Amino acid sequence: MYVCICNAIRESDLRAVALSTGGDAETTYATLGKRPNCGQCLVKAGKILDEERALVARAASCKELAI
């Protein structure tokens, strides 16, 4: 699914770079070589980044408990 139509950024693109960037959506866009145009996507993009980071942190936590 496209999150940012202006830059053709997909949800999968954001999830792929979520862990390599620690910043907000604008910082992540810069990592992808893009920058926000209209800005309507930034809230949704931020939520996707937060969700992906939380999922990975939760998985890491579960692995620690299993050991």
N, C-alpha and C positions, 0 to 999 in steps of 0.2 A: 504494500500500500504506500502511495506517495504521501509524505508528511508535508513536504515543501514543494509546491508546484513550481514556484519561481526558479528554484535551483535543481529540480528533479531529484530531490533527496528522498529516499525510501526509508521506511521504518527499519528495514534490514541493514541499511547503511549506518544508521544511528546506533543500532545495537552492536554492530561490528566494531565501532570505534569508541563505544561508551567507556570501556575500561582503560583505554589508552589516553583518554583525556579526563581530567578531573574537574573541568569547568562546566559552565552552563551551556545552553544550546548555541549561543553565539560563538563561544570558544570551540565547540565541537564542529560547527560549520566551517570555521577557519581551518581546522585540521583537515577537513575535506576539500579545502581550497575554494570555499564558497563564503558568501556573507548574506545575511538576511536582506531581503528586498522590501516586501510589504510588511513583514513581521507577524502576520497572522498565525504562523505556524510555531512560533517560539514556545508558547505554553505547552502545546501538545508534544513538541520535540523534547522539552524539558522533562515532561512526565515519562516519556519513553526512556530517556537516559537514566532517570532516577529508578525506574522500574527494573531496568536491566542491571544496574549496579547493585540494587537490593537483592535481586535473584542470585547473582554471583556471590555476594557476601553471605547470603543464607546458605547456599550450597557449600561454601567453604566452612561455615560454622558447623554444618551437619557432618562434614568429613572429620573435623576435629573431635566431635563428640563420639564418632564411631571408632576412633583410634584408641 
